[in-house]
Amino acid sequence: MPTSSRTLIRRAGLVVAGLVVLAGCSQGAGAKTQAPAAPAAPKAAERTVTVTATGTSKGVPDALLVNVTVATGGPSAAETIADNNRRTQKVLDQLKITAVDDEDVSTTSVDLGPTYDKDGNITGYAASNSLRITFRSLESAGAKLDALVKGGDNHVRINGVQLGFTDDDELVSTARIDAVKRAKAQATEMAEAAGAEVGKVRTIADVVPENGYPQAYATSARASFDAESVPIAAGSEELDVQVKVVFELS
């Protein structure tokens, strides 16, 4: 390509570049300056109310939970524990005779230790084997307990009884529904006092006690003992369920 042609191309390129620069300057000079965008308004704090409520249901117990201890003593540790094992097995055999299922009998503790006189001298040894037994029929529980005590040859101690339910699913369900209703009533009362309204449920959960939940057995028992028999009055017992509910507020 001749020198004159290359020079013309360079000059044309400079002219085009200059026009682009001038166009950009012109646009910038004529454009209005935009104000910075306003910061987004902060979201309103979510408002909730948390309540814990207890619901109850009542039923007639149909089972008896009995804590039994077989206690023995003797001059030596070996003789004492051997005697205790023999008598405990006799109690277990008696339970089988009276048709108590193996799953309803559990050992809760086994103890062996020396006994002392007032001067601190060892006088012998004492052993105990504690059992927890569930009788699933109140009608036959008294007779079975009689046979158990008599079969223990005065070495059986009854430490306590509890009335309960063999199937408490329906009672638990009724108590849980009652607890949720009470929770909503409490939340509504609190919200109205604060000038708010209760909205949707945010979370809901059972409040589980340390010893497990639900409790199948009532905390009190109505059973009396005499030398002849073990009469048992079932009465009625309440079962409690506790829930924790978080409601939205509006």
ZAMARGU-4260 file (C-alpha; in steps of 0.2 Angstrom, whole numbers, plus 5000, padded with zeros to 4 digits):
<rodrens>
0) 5000/5000/5000 | 5007/5018/4995 | 5013/5029/5009 | 4999/5042/5006 | 4985/5028/5008
5) 4992/5023/5025 | 4993/5041/5031 | 4975/5044/5026 | 4969/5028/5036 | 4979/5034/5051
10) 4971/5051/5050 | 4954/5044/5048 | 4956/5033/5063 | 4961/5047/5073 | 4946/5057/5068
15) 4934/5043/5072 | 4942/5041/5089 | 4941/5059/5092 | 4922/5059/5088 | 4919/5045/5100
20) 4928/5054/5114 | 4918/5070/5110 | 4902/5060/5110 | 4906/5053/5127 | 4910/5070/5134
25) 4894/5077/5127 | 4883/5064/5135 | 4892/5065/5152 | 4890/5084/5152 | 4871/5083/5147
30) 4866/5069/5159 | 4859/5073/5176 | 4867/5067/5192 | 4857/5053/5200 | 4855/5054/5219
35) 4861/5038/5229 | 4848/5025/5232 | 4840/5026/5249 | 4844/5012/5261 | 4831/4999/5263
40) 4820/5001/5278 | 4824/4988/5292 | 4812/4974/5294 | 4800/4975/5309 | 4806/4964/5323
45) 4796/4948/5323 | 4784/4947/5338 | 4780/4931/5347 | 4773/4925/5363 | 4779/4909/5371
50) 4768/4899/5383 | 4769/4883/5393 | 4753/4874/5398 | 4748/4858/5406 | 4734/4847/5401
55) 4726/4833/5411 | 4715/4818/5408 | 4707/4806/5420 | 4705/4788/5419 | 4702/4772/5430
60) 4718/4763/5433 | 4719/4745/5428 | 4736/4740/5433 | 4747/4740/5449 | 4765/4743/5450
65) 4773/4735/5466 | 4791/4738/5473 | 4796/4722/5483 | 4812/4718/5492 | 4819/4701/5498
70) 4830/4704/5513 | 4841/4691/5522 | 4854/4691/5535 | 4868/4679/5540 | 4885/4677/5549
75) 4895/4677/5533 | 4894/4687/5516 | 4894/4670/5506 | 4880/4662/5516 | 4870/4678/5516
80) 4870/4681/5498 | 4867/4663/5494 | 4852/4663/5505 | 4845/4679/5497 | 4847/4671/5480
85) 4838/4656/5485 | 4823/4666/5492 | 4823/4678/5478 | 4822/4664/5465 | 4807/4657/5476
90) 4798/4673/5473 | 4801/4673/5455 | 4795/4655/5454 | 4779/4661/5463 | 4776/4675/5450
95) 4777/4662/5436 | 4765/4651/5445 | 4753/4666/5446 | 4755/4670/5427 | 4765/4686/5429
100) 4775/4688/5413 | 4794/4689/5413 | 4793/4706/5405 | 4783/4713/5420 | 4797/4709/5432
105) 4813/4718/5434 | 4827/4719/5446 | 4830/4737/5452 | 4845/4734/5465 | 4855/4720/5473
110) 4864/4725/5490 | 4876/4715/5501 | 4885/4723/5516 | 4891/4720/5534 | 4880/4725/5549
115) 4888/4733/5565 | 4884/4734/5583 | 4885/4750/5593 | 4904/4749/5595 | 4907/4747/5577
120) 4910/4729/5577 | 4904/4718/5562 | 4890/4707/5568 | 4885/4699/5552 | 4880/4703/5534
125) 4864/4709/5526 | 4858/4706/5508 | 4843/4713/5498 | 4836/4710/5481 | 4823/4723/5475
130) 4811/4719/5461 | 4798/4730/5452 | 4783/4720/5447 | 4768/4725/5436 | 4751/4717/5439
135) 4741/4720/5424 | 4724/4716/5432 | 4718/4724/5448 | 4705/4710/5450 | 4719/4697/5452
140) 4733/4708/5459 | 4728/4707/5477 | 4728/4688/5477 | 4744/4687/5467 | 4752/4699/5480
145) 4746/4688/5494 | 4754/4673/5487 | 4770/4682/5484 | 4772/4688/5502 | 4767/4671/5509
150) 4779/4662/5498 | 4793/4674/5504 | 4793/4666/5521 | 4793/4683/5530 | 4808/4689/5520
155) 4798/4699/5508 | 4795/4718/5511 | 4783/4728/5500 | 4790/4746/5499 | 4776/4754/5489
160) 4763/4753/5476 | 4757/4764/5462 | 4741/4763/5452 | 4743/4765/5433 | 4737/4761/5416
165) 4742/4746/5404 | 4737/4757/5389 | 4738/4776/5391 | 4739/4782/5373 | 4721/4788/5373
170) 4723/4797/5390 | 4740/4805/5384 | 4731/4811/5368 | 4717/4819/5377 | 4729/4828/5389
175) 4739/4834/5375 | 4724/4842/5366 | 4719/4850/5383 | 4737/4857/5385 | 4737/4865/5368
180) 4720/4873/5371 | 4726/4880/5387 | 4741/4886/5379 | 4731/4896/5366 | 4720/4903/5379
185) 4735/4909/5389 | 4743/4917/5374 | 4727/4926/5369 | 4725/4933/5387 | 4743/4939/5387
190) 4742/4946/5369 | 4726/4956/5373 | 4734/4963/5389 | 4748/4969/5378 | 4737/4976/5364
195) 4741/4963/5351 | 4733/4948/5343 | 4738/4930/5343 | 4743/4924/5325 | 4749/4907/5319
200) 4758/4894/5329 | 4777/4896/5326 | 4783/4880/5335 | 4775/4867/5347 | 4783/4854/5357
205) 4781/4842/5372 | 4790/4847/5388 | 4798/4830/5393 | 4801/4828/5412 | 4818/4821/5417
210) 4811/4804/5422 | 4803/4801/5405 | 4787/4805/5396 | 4773/4801/5397 | 4772/4794/5415
215) 4762/4778/5414 | 4759/4777/5433 | 4751/4789/5444 | 4761/4797/5458 | 4749/4791/5472
220) 4741/4774/5476 | 4726/4769/5485 | 4730/4752/5492 | 4729/4745/5510 | 4736/4730/5518
225) 4731/4718/5532 | 4736/4701/5538 | 4723/4692/5527 | 4722/4701/5510 | 4727/4715/5500
230) 4711/4725/5495 | 4714/4737/5481 | 4703/4752/5477 | 4706/4759/5459 | 4697/4776/5461
235) 4703/4787/5447 | 4719/4795/5443 | 4724/4810/5432 | 4738/4810/5419 | 4747/4826/5415
240) 4755/4832/5398 | 4764/4848/5396 | 4767/4857/5380 | 4777/4873/5375 | 4770/4883/5361
245) 4777/4899/5352 | 4763/4910/5343 | 4766/4924/5331 | 4759/4941/5337 | 4750/4954/5325
</rodrens>
